[in-house]
């Protein structure tokens, strides 16, 4: 496995104190685990991927995601299962929607 690490400055997300898992690797799909961090100004991404040579694509996709959403204070662990950038963006957005729904409900 190839492990990639990225950190980005992002607007802090509010009132998130628990973990969320989105997707299931066993189903052949992308999995994302989101965990709160002590530092609320940065977002952290740890990517487990079997594909090499696409670090710059990952960085671009995650930078765009960190710019579109307030994800400061969150760590994202991604098991990509060879997912395309569009699927990665969709699953990350889905994880944020779950976090926001649970913090308001």
N, C-alpha and C positions, 0 to 999 in steps of 0.2 A: 504494500500500500504506500502511496505517496501522501504525506501529511503536509498541508499548507497552512500557514498562520498569517492572518491579516488583522491589523488594528486600524480603526478609522475614528476620527472625531465626528460626533453626531449630537444632535439635540437630545437631551435626556428624556427618557420615557418616565412617566409618573406612576406611582402606586403599584409597581410590579414586585411581588415578593416571593413568587413561587415558580417552579419549573413547568415547562410545557413541552410535550413531544408531539410532533406533527409528521405524519407519514409512517410507513412501516417498511424497513429494509427487506424483511422476509417476503414481502409481496412483490419484490422486484422494483420498488419505487424508492424515491429519495426520502430520507429521514432527516428531520431537524430537531435537535434538543436545544431549548432556550433556557438559560439560567441567569438569574440576576447577578450583577457584579457590584463590588463596593464602589468602584469608580463610575460615576454617572455621566461622564463626559465622553467616554470612549466606548466603542463597540468592538467586540473581539470575535473573530471567526476562526474556527479550526475545521479544516476540510480533510476528510479521509476519502481519497479517490484512487482508483486503480489506473487512471489515465494520467500520463505524464506529458509535459510540454505545453500545457494550457494555463499556466500560472497567470499570465497577463489577462486572459479572458476572465478567470475567476476574480482577479483584482478589479477589473472594470465592472463586472456584474455586482460585486459586493459594495464597491464604492457608490455606484448608482443607487443601490438599495439603501445604504446608510444616509444618502442625501435626501431620498424621498420620504423616509420614515424617521421618526424620533426613536432611535434605538440605542442611544447612549445609556450605559449601565447594563447592557445585556451581552451575554456570550452565546454564540451560536455554534453548536457542534453539528456538522453536516456529514452524513454518509451518503455520497452522491449516487452510487450505483450506476455511474456513467450517464447521469441525467444531462440534458442539454441546458444551456443558459436560461431559456424560457421557462423550463420546468423548475429550475432552481429559484428563479425570481418568484414564480407562482407559489411554491412551497414556503419560501421565506415570508411572503405577504400573508399567506394563510396562517402561519404561526403568530404573526403580529396581531391579526384579527382575532385569533383565539385568546391571546393574552389580554387584549383590550376588552373583549366581551366578558371575560372572567373577572377583570378588575372592576367592571361596572355592574356586574350581576350578582 
